[in-house]
């Protein structure tokens, strides 16, 4: 094994590494906001702790961290800056998918100058079969983290017909559009990228639905149950950390404030003495507890399958999408209760709460994580019908 692949970070240290990364990430948050992408100092802090390779094989210097460990790392990062947390999540989610491409592709990515990949899951491109691979072109929106990535995971539809094919393509082959002018997750750098016709060799392609269903090319890691899992439950599980971190921070801020301020135009000189505050605090705490339950159940079932290789049934797979949707919905409700209880002083941009609110509202409308879509899907399967979408 190449020496550069042997610097494994133990999973026991990952949350501590996230805690160490939090201060430089928080300090660089204003720059991240201005740049509309992670500041260099933020990603350097992520890389210093090995927090971008939590899903890579230990044999390649990764941690093969459980999704629960990842949740806590992303939640810690989110309290410093949700954009940095989400970018770290994407690097690791795509890192897991890279392991479906086989050893040649894995080693090609990890031996490169920027051994990490951004990714777009929608098969937005098209590919034309040619000798030894495909000629691929297309426009891919929401390429989070691509500014500091050396590769992009880009599914495409073959022109000759058939299901989508996932491709690993060097980032330098893409043109970056200046379209990321948004109200939340401002620092994720999720610009659209455009790919002129580019040759992608066969070893950097794999049927996308193989990844969705936990299959891939034979490799040195392909028999490890950690990498033989349907990808959608994994993506659901790792997506819990960022919203939980935001909700935890919002509730903590609320608790810190209520003893230090009154409620204007009332008789309460201390907010903590007002019955309405007690109701708000109780409701927000209960909702956070509920969000934590869904996240714990979700990561628990995924980690159990990753450890044992047990088979999945469809209802459990679809329930994973329900659990992430409920986690985010409840986390958002926590933040919005805090908003209502914080008064007009919390609308100042220097206050942490506006950033929390814009980020939790943004992740709430992510197409893959959308509550209405995932609740409908879960109810459909509970009613005895087959899923009507392929990504389960």
N, C-alpha and C positions, 0 to 999 in steps of 0.2 A: 504494500500500500504506500502511495506517495506520502512523504513526511508531512506535507501541508494539510493532509486530511486527518491527522491523528490528534489534534488539539481539542479533545472532547471536553465540554463543560458539563459537569455533573448536574443532574436535575435538582439535587438538594440545594444548589447554590443559585438557581435561576431567579427565584423571587428576591433573594438578597441582591443579585445583580440588577434586577429591575429597580429595587429601592435605591441602589447606588446611581443608576442612570437617571433617576427622577429629577434630581437637582439640576444637572446640566440641561436636561430637556425642558424643565420649567423655565430656567433662565433664558433659554433661546426661543421660548414660545413667541415673544413679540416679533423676532426676526422671521420665524416660521410663518406667522400670520402675514407679514409684509411680503414675503417671497411667494406665498401661496404653495409652498412645498416645505418639507422638513429642512430646517437649517442644518448645515453640515455638522455642527456640534451635537445636534440631537441624534443624527444617525450614527455618528462616531460613538456616542454613549451607548446606543443600542448594540453596535458591533462589538464594543469593548467587553460587554457582558455576554457575548454569544447569544443574544436574544433574537437574532435573525436566523438562527440555525437550530431552533428547538425541535424541529421535526426531521432533521436530516439523520441518516443512520450514524450510529456510534462509530462504525468502521470508516466513515467519511468525516469524522470530527464533530458530528452533531450530538444531540442529547436524547433524541427519541422521547421527548417529554410527554407525559400524559396530558390530556386536554385540560384536566383540572389544574395542573401546574401552569399550563399556558394561561388559563383563565386568570389566575392570581397575578401572573406577570403582566398581562395586558391591563388588568384592572389597576395595578400599581402605576403603570405608565400613563394610563388615562387620567389619573388624578394630577399628573404633571402636565400632560397635553394629549387630548384625545386623538389628534391627528397622528402624532408619533406612535401612539398605541395601535391605531388602525393599520398604519404602514407596516409595523412589526408583525401584526397578525397576517397581513397579506403575504409578506415574505415567507412566513412559515407555512401558510396554507399552500402556497404554490410550491414551496420546497418539498412538501409531502407528495404533491402530484408529480414532480420531477422524477421521483423514484419509480414511477410507472414506465419510464422511457427506456430503462435498461442501463447497464454500466457505462457503455460508450458515451451516451448523452449525459449521464450523471457526472462522469469525470470531466467531460468537456466543459460543462457549466462550472463545476467547482474548481477547476484549474484555471479559470479565466481571471482577468484582472478584477472584475466585479462579480464575485461568485454568488449572485442572488438574482431572483427573477420576480418582476411584477407579473400581473396576470389579469386577463379579461376572460370571463367565463362564457359570455355570449359568443356564438360562432359567427362573428360579423364579417369575416373575410371569405374569399373564395380561392380555390386551388385547382390548378390544371396539372394533370399527371404528366410527368416527363421522365426521362431515364434517370433512375436512381433517387427519385423524390417527387416533389411538387413545386410548381411555380405559384406562389401565394401572393395575393394582394388584398387590401381592404383597409377599412377604417375601424379602429377599436376605441370606444369611449370608456371613460372611467378607469384609466390605467394607473391606479393608485400606486405610489412608490416608485414610479418608473424613473424619476430623476437620479436615483442612486442605485439603480439596477443595471446589470449588464445584459439581461435577457428579458424577454417577454413571452409569457405563455399565451398563445393566441389560437383558439380553435377556428376552423374554417369549414366551409361546405365544399366538397369536391364538385367540380363542374360536371363530371360524368354521372352525378347522382350518388345517393347513398347517405349514410349517417355522417355527422361531423367528425372531423379529424383534428386532434390537438397537435399543435406545433410549438416547438421551442425555437425562438428566433432571436439573434443578437439585437440588443436594443439599438445599436448604431444603424441598423437597417431602417429604422422608423424615423419619420418626421413628427415632431411634437407640435401640436396645435396650441395656440394661446387662447384656450377657451375656458380655463378653470377660474371663473369669476362667480363665486357662489356664496351662500349665506351660512354654511356650516361645513365642518370638516375642511376648513379653508386651507389648512396646511398639509393636506394629504398629497398635493400635486397630482390630482387625478385627471390630468389633461387627457384629451383624446390623442391617439397616435395614429398616423397614417403610414401604411406600408406600400411603397412602390413594389412592382413585381420582383419577388425575391425567391431564389432557390432555397428550398428546405430539404435536406437529405432525409432519406427514409428513417435513419436511426434517430432522428429528432422529431418523428411523428408517431402517434399512437391513436387508435380509435378513441374518441372522446368518451363514448359510453362505456368503454372498458374501465376508464378511470372512475366514472360515476359508479360503476358496480364493483370496484375493488379489484380489478384485473390489470394486466400490463405485460410488458415484455419480460421474459425470463432474465433474471439478474442475480447478483450476489445477495440481494435483499428481498427478492420477490416471494420467498417462502416464509418470511417473517410475518406473523399475523398483524403486526403493527402496520404493515403496508398492504395487507390484503383486505381492506375494509372499503365499503362504499363511501365515496368521498363526501356526499351531501351531509350525512350525520356529523362527520368530522368538521366540516365548515360551519355547521350550526353550532357545534360545541365550542369551537375556538372564538366564535363571534360573541360569546356571552361576556367576555372580560371587559371590553371597552364600555358598554352601557352600564355594567355593574359598577365600574370604577367611577363613572360620572354620577350615578345615583348615590353611591357611598359618600362621595365628596360633597354633594349637595346637602345631604342630611347632616353630615358633620358640621358644615358651615352654619346650618340652621340652629343646631344645638349650641354652637359657640356664640351665636348672636343674641339669642332670646333673653339671656341674662344681662345684656349690655345695653339694650335699647328699649324704649317705650313704644307704645302705639299712639301715634299722633291723633289728636282730636278725640281721645278717650281718657278715662281716669287712670289708665294703667301706665305707671312710670316704668314698669318692668314687663316686657312682653311675656316673660316666662310665667307670670302670675295670671294671665288671661285665659279663661276657659277655651276660647277659640284656638289659642296656641296649643293647649293640651289635645284638643281634637285633631289639629293638623299634625302634631308630632306623633300621635298614636296612629293615625291613618298612614302617614308616610313610612313609619317604621314597619307597620304591618305589610304594606305593599313591597317594601324592600325585602322583608322576610320571604314573601311569596316569590319575588323575582329570584332570590337566592335558591329557593326550593327548586324552581324549574331549571335553573342553571346546574345545580348539583345533580338532579336526576339525569339531565342530558349528558353532562360530562361523565357521570358515573357509568351509564350504560355504554357509552362509546369506549371508555377506558377498559371496561370489562371485555368487550369484544376485541379490542386491540391486544389485550393480554392473552386471551384464550383462543381467539380465532373462531368463536362460536358463530353459528349461522344467524343471520338476521331474518325476522319476519317483516312483512310489509307494514303492518300496523305500527311496529316499533320504529321503523325508519321514518315513517310519516310523522309520528309523534315527536321526533326530534325537531322537525320543522315547526310544530306547534310550540314546543318548549322554548325555542329561541324567540319565537314571536311573542310569547307571553313574557319572557324575560325582558325584552325591550319595551313592550307596552307598559309593564309595571314600573320599570326603571324611569320611563318618561313621566309617568304619573307621579312618582316620588319627586322628581325635579320640578314639576309644575305645582305641586302642593307647596314646596319650598318657595317657589316664585311668588305665589299668592300671599305667603306669610312673611315675606321679606321686606315689603314696602318699597316705596319709590326710590329709596337710597340705593337699592340693588340694581337699578337700571344703568348706573354709571359704567362705562366700558372698562374702567380700572377694576371694577368688582369682578370676582371670578364667576359669578352666577350667569351673566349673559353668555359667556363662552360655553358653559355647561349646557344651557338651554339650546343654543343654536346647534351644538353637536348632537345632543340626544334627539332633537327633532330631525336632524339630517339622517341619522342611522335608522330612525323609525320609518323613513320612506324608501329605504334601500329595497329594490325590487325583490331580491332574494329573501329579505327578512320581513317583508310587509305582513302585518298582522292579518289583514283581510284575506290575502291569498293563502297563507298558511293555515288559518283557521278553517277556511272553506275546504282545503285539501284534506285536513284531518277529519273533519266531519263527513266528508264524502266516503273516505275509507271506513270510518266507523259505521256508516250506513250500509256497508257491504259492497260498495262499488269499487272499481279499479281506479287507481290514480289517473288523472287526465293530463298529467304533465310528466316528462321523463326524468326530471331532476329530483329524485327521492332516494 
